[in-house]
Amino acid sequence: MLSPMENQLKLKNIPWGYAVCFNETCQLREKCMHYQAYLLTSDNQSSGHAILPSAWQNGPCQRYNEAKLIKKAWGFTNIYNNVPYYQKAEARRKVKNYFSSGNGPYYRYHHGDNKLTPSQQEDIMKILSAYGSTDGLTFDHYENDYDFQ
């Protein structure tokens, strides 16, 4: 289980549709996000996404997800600071395209409705590196949150 110093996992932290695991004999259950999510499900919940027994029958569980905190980010106000003025629109378009072809996902990450994982943060910095140095560039906000990947 997570140490008391770390944020306590709560039902509201678990993304909708996250698969739970009810394998009470699993040796990894105390460190697995899927089992910890199961412990938080309400008693009156009768259906949902679940990890099936076939995931652990032929050796180690294929769906094991270690319960850990990661540094998530959101907000793009300052990430274009090193991009030359004449290339800012192009750089912004490439970052938007990283999420999808529409503006919606970009703005959900900008306003904090969605949070960027460390790998997404790295991918965005790689995009921006084509326009200049990324030294000193930061997202607007950071927080420690659970890794549900």
BELFEN-V693704 format. One record per helix or strand of 2 or more residues. SS is the DSSP state (A for helix, B for strand). FROM is the first residue (numbers start at 1). LEN is the number of residues. If there is no record, write none. Layout:
SS:FROM:LEN  SS:FROM:LEN
This chain:
A:11:3  A:29:3  A:33:8  A:53:3  B:69:6  A:85:15  A:104:8  A:118:12  B:141:6
